[in-house]
Amino acid sequence: MSFKNLEIKMRALIPGILADGVMEKVAVQIEQLVFPRIKRGFAVLKPKAPATPLKALSPKYKERRKRLQKQGILASDTAPGKSNQTKTGDMLKSLSHSSTPTQAVVFFSDEDSQKKAGHQVASGRTTMNLSQTEYNKILKTIKDEIKQGIKKKGL
């Protein structure tokens, strides 16, 4: 096979791989990585930075959460003193994803959750970045999909 023929096959290969839903798989994987990390109480302050514990809750807010717990409003999978972006659980439940052939996006699907997330970021609780480990997992998924696509195309 000549280099010209290989180039033609490679150019045809990439759109075929992307059309196979690679970015949808990536979007789902990102959502599956981010959700439990947030629930465990970890943030990633900058892309590819290590996951670090979320900024601690203020004493005043902890007291408020204790009252919410007594009222049955605080989500059952958190605690008054745990910083994990879960008060009622609604914000994390609204975590969603979308994709195009070239892009994967994870976001909070409702406006109220988007506002809450904005407040969290302003308070130093940035969670939607990917850590280096998470990024490597996503990259592996993409590489594996490309390898499978190459095999399917017979290259």
C-alpha positions as CSV (number, residue, x, y, z in Angstrom):
1,M,0.0,0.0,0.0
2,S,1.4,3.4,-0.9
3,F,1.6,6.3,1.5
4,K,-1.0,8.1,-0.6
5,N,-3.5,5.2,-0.3
6,L,-2.8,5.0,3.5
7,E,-3.5,8.7,3.8
8,I,-6.8,8.3,2.0
9,K,-7.8,5.4,4.2
10,M,-6.8,7.3,7.4
11,R,-8.8,10.4,6.4
12,A,-11.8,8.1,5.8
13,L,-11.2,6.3,9.1
14,I,-11.5,9.2,11.5
15,P,-15.0,10.4,10.5
16,G,-16.2,6.7,10.7
17,I,-14.9,6.3,14.2
18,L,-16.4,9.5,15.4
19,A,-19.8,8.5,13.8
20,D,-19.7,5.3,15.9
21,G,-20.6,7.3,19.0
22,V,-17.1,7.6,20.5
23,M,-17.9,11.0,22.1
24,E,-21.1,9.6,23.5
25,K,-19.1,6.9,25.3
26,V,-16.6,9.6,26.4
27,A,-19.4,11.8,27.8
28,V,-21.0,8.9,29.7
29,Q,-17.6,7.9,31.1
30,I,-16.8,11.5,32.2
31,E,-20.2,11.6,34.0
32,Q,-19.5,8.3,35.6
33,L,-16.1,9.5,36.8
34,V,-17.2,13.0,38.1
35,F,-20.3,12.0,39.9
36,P,-18.8,9.6,42.5
37,R,-15.8,11.8,43.0
38,I,-18.0,14.7,43.9
39,K,-20.1,12.5,46.2
40,R,-16.8,11.4,48.0
41,G,-16.1,15.1,48.5
42,F,-13.3,15.8,46.1
43,A,-12.6,18.6,43.6
44,V,-10.2,19.1,40.8
45,L,-9.2,22.8,40.9
46,K,-7.5,22.9,37.5
47,P,-7.6,20.6,34.5
48,K,-5.3,17.5,35.1
49,A,-4.6,18.6,38.7
50,P,-4.9,16.0,41.4
51,A,-8.3,15.5,43.1
52,T,-8.3,17.2,46.4
53,P,-10.8,17.4,49.2
54,L,-13.5,20.0,48.7
55,K,-13.2,23.2,50.6
56,A,-14.6,22.7,54.1
57,L,-18.0,24.0,55.0
58,S,-18.2,27.0,57.3
59,P,-19.3,26.4,60.9
60,K,-22.5,28.4,60.3
61,Y,-23.4,26.3,57.2
62,K,-22.7,23.1,59.1
63,E,-25.2,24.2,61.8
64,R,-27.8,25.0,59.1
65,R,-27.2,21.5,57.6
66,K,-27.8,19.9,61.0
67,R,-31.1,21.6,61.2
68,L,-31.9,20.4,57.7
69,Q,-31.0,16.9,58.7
70,K,-33.4,17.0,61.7
71,Q,-36.1,18.2,59.3
72,G,-35.4,15.3,56.9
73,I,-34.3,17.7,54.1
74,L,-30.6,16.9,54.1
75,A,-29.9,14.1,51.6
76,S,-29.5,10.7,53.3
77,D,-26.1,10.0,51.7
78,T,-24.3,13.0,53.2
79,A,-23.7,14.5,56.6
80,P,-24.0,18.0,58.1
81,G,-20.2,18.5,58.1
82,K,-19.4,16.7,54.8
83,S,-18.5,19.0,51.9
84,N,-19.7,17.0,48.9
85,Q,-22.0,19.4,47.1
86,T,-25.0,17.4,48.4
87,K,-27.6,19.1,50.5
88,T,-30.8,17.7,49.0
89,G,-29.1,15.7,46.3
90,D,-31.0,17.5,43.5
91,M,-27.9,19.2,42.0
92,L,-26.0,16.0,41.5
93,K,-29.1,14.2,40.3
94,S,-29.2,16.8,37.5
95,L,-25.7,15.9,36.3
96,S,-26.1,15.0,32.6
97,H,-24.2,14.8,29.4
98,S,-24.4,15.4,25.7
99,S,-22.2,14.8,22.7
100,T,-21.6,15.6,19.1
101,P,-19.3,13.6,16.8
102,T,-16.4,15.8,18.0
103,Q,-17.3,16.9,21.6
104,A,-18.3,15.4,24.9
105,V,-20.0,17.7,27.5
106,V,-21.0,17.1,31.1
107,F,-23.3,19.6,32.7
108,F,-26.0,20.3,35.2
109,S,-29.3,20.0,33.3
110,D,-31.5,22.4,35.2
111,E,-31.1,26.1,35.7
112,D,-31.3,25.9,39.5
113,S,-28.5,23.4,39.6
114,Q,-26.4,25.5,37.2
115,K,-26.8,28.4,39.6
116,K,-25.8,26.2,42.6
117,A,-22.8,25.0,40.7
118,G,-21.8,28.6,39.9
119,H,-22.0,29.4,43.6
120,Q,-19.9,26.3,44.4
121,V,-17.2,27.4,42.0
122,A,-17.2,30.9,43.4
123,S,-16.7,29.3,46.9
124,G,-13.7,27.3,45.7
125,R,-15.4,24.0,45.2
126,T,-14.6,23.4,41.5
127,T,-15.5,19.8,40.6
128,M,-16.1,19.6,36.8
129,N,-12.4,19.6,35.8
130,L,-10.9,16.2,35.1
131,S,-7.9,15.0,37.2
132,Q,-4.9,13.6,35.4
133,T,-6.0,10.1,36.3
134,E,-9.5,10.7,34.9
135,Y,-8.1,12.3,31.8
136,N,-5.9,9.3,31.2
137,K,-8.9,7.0,31.5
138,I,-10.8,9.1,28.9
139,L,-7.8,9.1,26.6
140,K,-7.5,5.3,26.9
141,T,-11.1,5.0,25.8
142,I,-10.5,7.2,22.8
143,K,-7.3,5.3,21.9
144,D,-9.1,2.0,22.2
145,E,-11.9,3.2,20.0
146,I,-9.4,4.4,17.4
147,K,-7.6,1.0,17.4
148,Q,-10.9,-0.8,17.0
149,G,-11.8,1.5,14.1
150,I,-8.5,0.8,12.4
151,K,-9.1,-2.9,12.7
152,K,-12.6,-2.6,11.3
153,K,-11.3,-0.6,8.3
154,G,-8.7,-3.3,7.7
155,L,-5.6,-1.0,8.1
